[in-house]
Amino acid sequence: MEWVAASIIVIGVLALLAIVSRTQARLDQIERRLNLLLRYFNIATASGEPLSEAVRSLADDPTRKIQAIKTYREETGVGLAEAKAAVEAYINGRSLQRSTGARFR
């Protein structure tokens, strides 16, 4: 009879761990999507700060996009992929603003 109780406890703990794991995975997915939206509309970067004036001015020149990414990395300490995403989100948001006349800041 004791092994039945122990088995039920083990099954309960495993079920709870599975629920927590799924919930964490879902929260991670939601957070990634939210960060993408924030970057796309240039509302905030990963650090919570808008792009600096230096990065924006570099990104405004299509020939200096790589320099903008490098500068953003130096300012924030983020990785290459995140810096590239932030700069491209600014560029895409800027072109969206021009085409629609909308302002997202």
N, C-alpha and C positions, 0 to 999 in steps of 0.2 A: 504494500500500500504506500509506503514511503517513496518508492521509485515512481509511482504515478504522480504524486504531488511534485516531486522533483522534475519530472518530465513536463508537467503543466507549467511550472515556473520557467523552465528553459525555453519552452515554446513561446510563452508570453514575452520573455525578454527578447527573443529573436524577432518576434513580430514587432515589438516596440522599436528595435533597432532598424528594421526595414522601413517603418513609417518615418522615423527621424531621417534616415538616409534619403528617402524620396522627397521629403519636405525640404531638406537642405539643397538637393539637386534642383528642385523647382525654384527655390529662392535665388540660387546662383544664376539660373537661366533668366529670371525676371530682372535681376540686377544688371546682367550683361545687356539686356535689351534696353533698359532704362539709360544706361551709360551711353549706348549707341545713339539714342534719341537726343540726349543732352549734348553730345558732341556734334551731332548733325546740325542742330539748331544753334550751335555755338553758345549754349546757355552756360555751360561750365565744363571744365576739363576734369580729368581724374582727380586732380588735387583740389578741385572745387573753385579754382580761380579761372577767370576768362583768360584767353591768350593775351600775352603782353603785346604792347604796341610794336616792339621790335619784331616779334614773330609775325604779327599781322602784316606789317609793312613788307617783310620778306615774302610772305605767302601771296601778297597782292601781285607780285611779279612772277609770272609763270616760270621764268628761267632760274628763279632762286628758291624753288620749293624745297630742294634738298637742304639748303642752308637754313630755311625756316624750321625744318624738322630737327636739324642738328642743334639749332639755338634753343628750340623748345625742350629738347632732351637735356641740354646743359642747365637750363633754368629750373626744370622740374625734377630731373633725375629718373624719369620714366624710361621704359625700354623703347626700342626702335619701333616696334609694331604699334604701341600705344601713341607714340609721338606722331607717327605717320597718320594714324587714324584721326588724331585731334586736328592736325593741320589740314588734312583732306576734308574733314567735316566743316572746318571754317571756310575753305575754298568752295565747297559745294553749297553751303549755306549762303555765302556771299553771292554766288551765281543765281541761286534760287531767289534771293532778295531782289536782284536786278531784274530777273525775268517776270516776277509777279508784283514788284513794287512793295512787297511786304517787308516789315521790319520785325525781327525776332529777338531783339535785345531788350 
